[in-house]
Amino acid sequence: MKRLHAVATLTMLVLTAFTLAGCVKQPPAAPQAPAPPPPSSVLSTPRPSPPATVRDTPPAPPVIPMEPPVGVTGDPLAAAAIEAINKDSPLKPALFAYDSDVLDDEARKVIADNAAILKKYPTWVISIEGHCDERGTAEYNLALGHRRALAAKNYLVSLGIPAERVGTVSFGNEFPFDPGHDEQAWKQNRRAHFMLTAK
């Protein structure tokens, strides 16, 4: 009986504790910050961007091709390769008398004509080759060919062609223009031969 009374008392105490706990005034909850508004892209449809401003830009100026240098327009020599020019050269050889390096009137006229061509094409660089006929020793003909090339160069320079555009070389009798063995062939082989080396 005592045991039953103790259980009842304990039960009453527990119920009383729960009742009192429910009556205790709870402190008010802390106020919560309002939620941030959703991005504007969610709330409203995006506004269209203003149309791009069209600026009046002037048209590009027309491209005008440059005129070729005067005197070279339509000239096939201006575009020809060096080898092609030398094959049918406008620069003619100056011929010499036997065993001579003196320019006669005909040789000076040929060199003057060559100077006019070189003035028309001021970028051309040439080499003057000194040649001899087959008579004489190789050493003598090399020296004579050298004097002939220098004589032609000096006269060309005196006509206004810059010396730096003109080189010289002697071949003696190694490269005859005419392979014959008579005066007609020898006359063609005693020469200052003009070769284009650069344009």
C-alpha positions as CSV (number, residue, x, y, z in Angstrom):
1,M,0.0,0.0,0.0
2,K,2.9,2.3,0.8
3,R,4.4,1.5,-2.5
4,L,1.3,2.4,-4.4
5,H,1.1,5.6,-2.5
6,A,4.7,6.5,-3.4
7,V,4.1,5.8,-7.2
8,A,1.0,8.0,-7.1
9,T,2.9,10.8,-5.4
10,L,5.7,10.6,-7.9
11,T,3.3,10.7,-10.8
12,M,1.6,13.8,-9.3
13,L,4.9,15.5,-9.0
14,V,5.9,14.8,-12.6
15,L,2.5,16.1,-13.9
16,T,2.8,19.2,-11.8
17,A,6.3,19.8,-13.2
18,F,5.0,19.5,-16.8
19,T,2.1,21.8,-16.0
20,L,4.4,24.4,-14.5
21,A,6.8,24.2,-17.4
22,G,3.9,24.9,-19.9
23,C,3.0,28.0,-17.9
24,V,6.5,29.5,-17.9
25,K,6.4,32.5,-20.2
26,Q,8.9,32.0,-23.1
27,P,11.0,35.0,-24.1
28,P,9.8,36.5,-27.4
29,A,11.8,35.3,-30.4
30,A,14.3,37.7,-31.9
31,P,12.9,39.5,-35.0
32,Q,14.2,38.0,-38.2
33,A,15.6,40.3,-41.0
34,P,13.3,40.3,-44.0
35,A,14.4,38.1,-46.9
36,P,16.2,40.1,-49.6
37,P,14.1,40.8,-52.6
38,P,14.6,38.4,-55.5
39,P,16.8,39.8,-58.4
40,S,15.1,42.2,-60.7
41,S,15.5,39.7,-63.5
42,V,13.0,37.4,-61.6
43,L,10.5,40.1,-60.7
44,S,10.2,41.8,-64.1
45,T,11.0,41.0,-67.6
46,P,14.3,42.7,-68.8
47,R,13.9,46.0,-70.5
48,P,15.1,46.1,-74.1
49,S,18.4,48.0,-74.5
50,P,18.1,51.1,-76.6
51,P,18.9,50.6,-80.3
52,A,22.5,51.3,-81.2
53,T,23.2,54.7,-82.5
54,V,24.0,54.5,-86.2
55,R,26.7,57.0,-87.1
56,D,27.2,58.3,-90.5
57,T,30.8,57.2,-91.5
58,P,32.2,58.4,-94.7
59,P,33.1,55.7,-97.3
60,A,36.7,54.7,-97.6
61,P,38.7,56.7,-100.2
62,P,39.3,54.8,-103.5
63,V,42.6,53.1,-103.9
64,I,44.5,54.8,-106.7
65,P,47.4,52.7,-108.1
66,M,50.8,54.3,-108.2
67,E,52.0,55.4,-111.6
68,P,55.2,53.6,-112.8
69,P,58.3,55.8,-113.3
70,V,58.2,57.9,-116.4
71,G,59.8,56.3,-119.4
72,V,59.3,52.7,-118.1
73,T,55.5,52.4,-118.6
74,G,54.8,49.4,-120.7
75,D,58.6,48.8,-121.2
76,P,59.3,45.0,-121.4
77,L,62.8,45.6,-120.1
78,A,61.5,46.9,-116.8
79,A,60.0,43.5,-115.9
80,A,62.4,41.2,-117.8
81,A,64.8,38.9,-115.9
82,I,68.5,39.8,-116.1
83,E,69.3,36.6,-118.1
84,A,66.7,37.6,-120.7
85,I,68.1,41.1,-121.0
86,N,71.6,39.8,-121.4
87,K,70.5,37.3,-124.0
88,D,69.3,40.1,-126.3
89,S,71.0,43.0,-124.7
90,P,70.3,46.6,-125.6
91,L,73.9,47.3,-124.4
92,K,76.2,46.9,-127.3
93,P,79.9,46.0,-127.3
94,A,82.6,48.6,-128.0
95,L,85.2,47.2,-130.5
96,F,88.9,47.9,-130.5
97,A,91.7,47.9,-133.1
98,Y,94.4,45.2,-133.0
99,D,96.6,45.4,-129.9
100,S,94.9,48.6,-128.8
101,D,92.9,49.9,-125.8
102,V,92.1,53.2,-127.4
103,L,88.5,54.1,-128.0
104,D,87.9,55.2,-131.6
105,D,84.9,57.4,-132.7
106,E,82.7,54.4,-133.3
107,A,83.5,52.8,-129.9
108,R,82.7,56.2,-128.1
109,K,79.4,56.4,-129.9
110,V,78.4,52.9,-128.8
111,I,79.4,53.7,-125.2
112,A,77.4,56.9,-125.4
113,D,74.3,55.0,-126.5
114,N,74.9,52.5,-123.6
115,A,75.1,55.5,-121.2
116,A,71.7,56.7,-122.4
117,I,70.2,53.3,-121.7
118,L,71.8,53.2,-118.2
119,K,70.4,56.6,-117.4
120,K,66.9,55.4,-118.4
121,Y,67.3,52.5,-116.0
122,P,69.1,54.1,-113.0
123,T,69.0,50.9,-110.9
124,W,70.9,48.8,-113.4
125,V,74.4,47.7,-112.4
126,I,76.8,46.4,-115.1
127,S,80.1,44.7,-115.6
128,I,82.3,45.5,-118.5
129,E,84.3,42.5,-119.8
130,G,87.6,43.1,-121.6
131,H,88.2,40.6,-124.5
132,C,90.9,40.0,-127.1
133,D,91.4,37.9,-130.2
134,E,93.3,34.7,-130.1
135,R,96.7,36.2,-131.0
136,G,99.2,36.9,-128.2
137,T,99.9,35.1,-125.0
138,A,97.3,34.4,-122.4
139,E,99.0,36.8,-119.9
140,Y,99.3,39.6,-122.4
141,N,95.7,39.2,-123.5
142,L,94.5,39.3,-119.9
143,A,96.3,42.6,-119.4
144,L,95.1,44.0,-122.7
145,G,91.5,43.0,-121.9
146,H,91.8,44.7,-118.5
147,R,92.9,48.0,-120.1
148,R,90.0,47.8,-122.6
149,A,87.4,47.3,-119.9
150,L,88.9,50.2,-117.9
151,A,88.9,52.5,-121.0
152,A,85.2,51.7,-121.6
153,K,84.3,52.3,-117.9
154,N,86.2,55.6,-117.7
155,Y,84.4,56.9,-120.7
156,L,81.1,55.8,-119.4
157,V,81.7,57.5,-116.1
158,S,82.7,60.7,-117.9
159,L,79.2,60.6,-119.5
160,G,77.6,60.7,-116.1
161,I,77.2,57.1,-115.0
162,P,78.2,56.6,-111.4
163,A,81.4,54.5,-111.1
164,E,79.8,52.3,-108.4
165,R,77.3,51.0,-111.0
166,V,80.2,49.7,-113.2
167,G,82.5,46.8,-112.5
168,T,85.3,45.5,-114.8
169,V,86.8,42.1,-115.5
170,S,89.2,40.7,-118.1
171,F,88.8,37.4,-119.9
172,G,91.6,37.8,-122.4
173,N,91.0,35.5,-125.3
174,E,89.1,32.8,-123.3
175,F,85.6,33.6,-124.6
176,P,85.6,34.6,-128.2
177,F,82.4,36.1,-129.6
178,D,83.2,34.6,-133.0
179,P,85.1,31.2,-133.0
180,G,86.6,31.9,-136.5
181,H,90.3,32.3,-137.2
182,D,90.4,35.3,-139.5
183,E,90.3,39.1,-139.3
184,Q,86.5,39.2,-139.5
185,A,86.2,37.0,-136.4
186,W,89.1,38.7,-134.6
187,K,87.5,42.1,-135.1
188,Q,84.4,40.9,-133.2
189,N,86.5,39.4,-130.4
190,R,88.5,42.6,-129.6
191,R,85.8,44.2,-127.5
192,A,84.5,45.7,-124.2
193,H,81.4,43.6,-123.6
194,F,78.6,45.1,-121.4
195,M,76.7,42.7,-119.1
196,L,73.9,43.5,-116.7
197,T,74.5,42.1,-113.3
198,A,71.8,43.7,-111.1
199,K,68.5,45.6,-111.6
